[in-house]
Amino acid sequence: MEPVVIIQDGARRDENALRWAAAHAQLVRTGLEVHRPQDDFRARLVVVGFRGREAHVPVTARCDTVVVRGTAAAVDCRHRHVTALVSGGPGDGRVLRHAADYARLRGAKLRVLHAVAPSPARHEADTDHGHVLARATAALGGFAHRAVLVHAQPHEAIARCTDTDLIIVGAGDAHGCGTVTSAALHHAPCPVLVVHQPVLETFDGRFAVADRQRALGARPIVTAPV
């Protein structure tokens, strides 16, 4: 099973990212490795610390990526809430599957959030966007959650999620972050999971990157039984 990989650039050790990655690796019963950004590796999840404008790393990653930022309570998963950001686009299904999995794994409550820029025609906005949450509810197939439609700019809605341990969002298109993804990476008060479309779906239903040789300098620091 591929490990959780944390990226450290050598300039400074990001203790929050390391703590989050170690706790998650133990939770999913897999190993944890530390790599440099230039290393070649295979991973089920990449974890990076927040680097301000350098938070574009998840867009170029080959697999799902967590950017660890926010309060100590969120990093340590004390709130017991997971928030999925949906846009009505084709990536919502995978975001919701990940959100349900993380909520179940952590024993957390799930919130599904759709932010709509304020409009003078409030009723019209509700009519136009309510179907996004209705489709999300259908996609979750009965998984317990709270669906929330917020009339605010995405960055404003995201900044208000102060009771959340993890925000889950799609990666945007192949050319860069979408608006919501960028807002989450720069305004979230908690770690952000950026969900990528899979490069390869393996036989057991798990998603993995295409075969790449693990770097010789890989340093496994946590190993848990499978």
Secondary structure as UniProt FT lines:
FT   STRAND          4..7
FT   HELIX           15..27
FT   TURN            28..29
FT   STRAND          32..35
FT   TURN            37..38
FT   STRAND          45..49
FT   HELIX           52..54
FT   TURN            55..56
FT   HELIX           57..60
FT   STRAND          65..68
FT   HELIX           72..75
FT   TURN            76..77
FT   STRAND          81..85
FT   TURN            90..91
FT   HELIX           92..106
FT   STRAND          109..116
FT   HELIX           122..140
FT   TURN            141..142
FT   STRAND          146..151
FT   HELIX           154..159
FT   TURN            162..163
FT   STRAND          166..170
FT   TURN            174..175
FT   HELIX           179..187
FT   STRAND          192..195
FT   STRAND          200..201
FT   TURN            203..204
FT   STRAND          207..208
FT   TURN            216..217
FT   STRAND          219..222
//
